[in-house]
C-alpha cells in the first residue's frame, strides 16, 4: 500500500469538480446528443443483420450520404463543446441534417439518430451562457480607515444637553396633576408639627 493512496479520493473529487465547471460553461448535453444521433445514422446503412443463416444488408443507394450526415453530426457535436459561440448555427444545422436523414438513411437510423439529433439541435439553439454573479456595491461613504465602517458623527439629542435641564421647568409627576400644586393640602389626621400649620385645622 503506497503513501499516495489516501490522496486518490481527493484527486478524483477535484477532477470531477473541474469537469462540472467545464461542462457548465458550454452546451455539453446538446453536443453529446448530436454526436449520439450521428452514430446510428452513419452505422446502419453499412451494417449487416444476421438472422440465423440469413444475412440482411441494410445498405441503401444513398449510403455515402448517410456516412456524410453522420460524420457532420459528430463534427457539429464537437463544435458545440469547444466552439460554443457557433451554437446557434450548429443547432440549426443538426436539426436540418436530422430531417434529411429520414429519406436518406433508413428513416434517420431507425428514428434513433433522428431523435437524438433533433433533441441535441434544439438544446443547442436554446442554450445561453449564464450571467456572472453581480458584485455587491461597496459604499465608500460608510467605510472608515482600514475597511471598518465609519461611525456616524454623534449628535446630542435636545434632552441630553445640560442647557435643557437648566432651562426646562419642573414638570409634575404622572401621579399628580399640575393643578394639585395650587390646591390646599388636606392636613387632617396629621400632627401639628409635621404639617407646618401650627396645629390649626382648616375649617370646612
N, C-alpha and C positions, 0 to 999 in steps of 0.2 A: 504494500500500500504506500503510494508516494505521498510526499508532503503537499503536492499540488491538487490532490483530490478534493479537499474541502472547498477549494475556490471554484470548482466546476459549477455548482448551482448558481453562484453569484454571477459568473460569466454568462451562463445561459439566460438569466434574468435580464442582464444588461443588453445582450443581443436581441432578446425579444422586445424590449422597450425601444431599442433603436429601430427595429423593423416596424414596430407600430407607429413610431413617429414618421418614418419614411412613407409608410402606407397612407397615413392621414393627409399628406401633402399632395396627393395625386389621385386620379380616378383609378384606384387599384382594381376594384371589383369589375369595373367596366372593361378594363384591358384583359382581365382574366377570362371573362365571359366571351369576349370577342375571339380570343385565341382558342378557347374550347369550342366555339362554333366553327372555326375554320378547320379543325382537325377532322371531324367526320365528313365534312363536305369534300375535302381532298382525299380522304381514305376510301370511302365506299365505292367510287367508280373503278378503283383498281383492286378491290378485294374480291375474293372468291369464297363463296359459301359452300362448305362441304356437307352434303346430306347423304350419309351412307356412302354408296359408291357413285353418287351423282354430284357433280361439281357444278355449281350455279355461279356463273360470271355476272357480276353486277355492273360491268363496264358499259358505258354509253358512248355514242358517237361524239359527244362533247366532253370526253374525259380530260382533254387538255384544258378546257375551260374550267372544269371542276378543280383541277390542280391549281390553276391560276387564282381562282376565287379563294381557295383555302389558304394559299400562301399569302395573298394580300390581307386576308383577315388576321393571320398570325402577325404580320408586319404591323398592321394597324393596332393590334393589342400591345405590342412592344412600344409603339409610338405613344400610346396613352400612358405608359409607365414612365418613359424617360423624356418625352416631349409633351408635357401636359398642356402647353399653350395651343396645340393643334387639336384639342379635344373635340371641338365642335365639328371641324372638318372630318376627323377620324370617326366620330359617331355617325354622322350623316352617310359617310362612305360605307361604313359597316352595315347600316340599315339597307342601303341600296344593293350591296353585294348579297345580302341575305335574301332579298327579294328576287334577284337574278338567279340565285342558286336553286330556286324551286323548279323552273323548267329545265335547267341545265344539269343539275347534279342530283338526280334521284330524289326529287322533292326536298332539296336542301339537306341532303344527308338523312333522309327519312325523318324530316322535321326536327331532328335533334340539333344539328348545326344551325338550322334556320332560327330556332327559338333562342339558342344561346347568343347568336349574333344580333338578333333583334333586341334582346334584353340588354346586352352589353352596349350596343349603339345608343339606346335610349338613356342608359345611365351616363354614358359619356357626354351626351348633349345636355343633360340636366345637371351635371356636376358643376359645382362652383367652389373656388378656394375659400376657406374660412377666413373671416376677418381677424386680424391680430387683436389681442386684448388692449383696450384703451388704457393708457397710463393715467393714474389719478393726478389731477391738477394740484400742484404744490402752491399753497398760499404763502407768498413771501411776506405779506404784512403781518402774519401771525407767527412767523419764525423768528426766534431770537438768535443770539450768538450760540454757536455750537450745535445748531439744529434743534434746540429746545424751544418750545413755544414761548413767545414773549408774553409776560404778564401785562394785562391791561392796566393803564395808569389808574391809581386809586383816587377816587373822588369821594370826599366825605359827604355823607348824607346830611341833610339840613338838621336832623335831630341829633347828629353826633358832634356838632361843633359846640365849643364852650359858650359861645355867644348866645346860642339858643337857650341854654339853661339859665343864663343870667337875665335874659330879657323876657323869657316866657313866664306868664303868670302862673301861679299855683292853681291847678285845676282840682276840683273836688273829686274825691274818690267815687267809684261807682256805687258805693253803699249809701252815700249821702248826696243829696242834690245841692245845687248851688244856692237855692233859696233857704236851705237849712241854716246857713250862717247868720241870716237876719232874724230868724225866729227866736223867741225867748226859750231858754233851756228849761226843761222840766226839772225842778230841784226837789220834788217831793221824794221823801224817803232817803235823803242824803244827809250827811252830817253838816252842821253849820260851818265847820272849819274847812272841810274839803271843797265845798261848793263856792266859797267866797261870797256868800250872801249875808253874813253876819247873823245867821240863824233866822232871818226873816223869810217866810214862805210867801210866795206870790198868791195874792188873793184871787179867788175865782178860778 
